Amino acid sequence: MTAFSDSSRQTYAPGRVSADALDPTRLVKRSVVVAGHRTSVSLEDAFWSELRRVATARRCSINALIAEVDEGRSGNLSSAIRVFLLLNRVKDE
């Protein structure tokens, strides 16, 4: 049996943000529907926020926007979403 010290336990503290939540490189995994199939996409919070912004501007759902990216991709979906968002941002400037 392995013993864990109290410092290894995560506790809930209202109003307190964990160090992990402040890490901009932390991946957030969400379920989406692409081509009628449920799949998981892992992106950093900044990319999820930008995806929401673009979907709102286009008046479509995040799933619809991801499906659009999925149709034109040749590699990893998460990477394709990041590239799509980057190119979209550059186009807007």
N, C-alpha and C positions, 0 to 999 in steps of 0.2 A: 504494500500500500504506500502511495506517495503522499507526503504531507505538503500542503501548500501554505505559504506564509500569508498573513493578512494583506500584505502589500500586493499580492498577485490577484486578489479578488477585485472585481469591479463593483462599485456600489453606486446606487442612484442618488444623486444630489440635485434637487430641484434648483434651477437657475445657474447651475454650473456646467460649463462646457468642457468636454474631455479634450486632451491634447490631440487625439486622433481626429476629432471633428474639425479642428483648426488646420489640419494638414492639407494643403491644396493639392497634394499628389495622391491623396486617399481615393481609391476607387469606390464608386457607389454602384451597386448592381441593382438593376430594375428589370422587371419582366415587361416585355412588349409583345405585340402580335404583328408578325410579318408574314404576308402571303397565307393568312389563315392559321398560322402555327405560332404557338407561344414560344418565345426564346428569351434568354437573358442577355442584357447588354451592360457592360461595365464601363463607366466613364467617370471622370473626375467631376465634382460638383459644378465647376465653372462651365464645363461642356453641357451638362444637363440644363443649366440656367440659360445658356445660349440657344440650346435646342428649343426650349420653351419660348424664348423670345422670337425666334424665327418662325415657329409654328403659329404663334399668336399673330405675327405680322402677316403671315400668309393665310390666316383664318382656317387653319387645319389642325388636326390633332398631332401629337408627337408620334403616334403610331403611323399616321399617314406620311409624315415627313421621313420617318425611318424607312418606311416601305419604298419611298422614292429613292432614297440613298441605296437601299438594298438592290433595287433593279439595275443600277449602273455600276455596282461594285465588282471587283475581281478578287479581292482579298478579304481580310478580317473585317467584320461589320463595325466593330468599335473604331478601328482605325479609319475606315471609310467615312464614318460619321464625323470624326475629328477633322479630316481633310475637307469634307463638305462644308463644315462650319467655318473653317479657316478661309477657304476660297470665297464663301458667302460674305464673310466679314471684309475681306480685301476688296471685293466687288463693291461693297457699300461705301468704301472710303474714297 
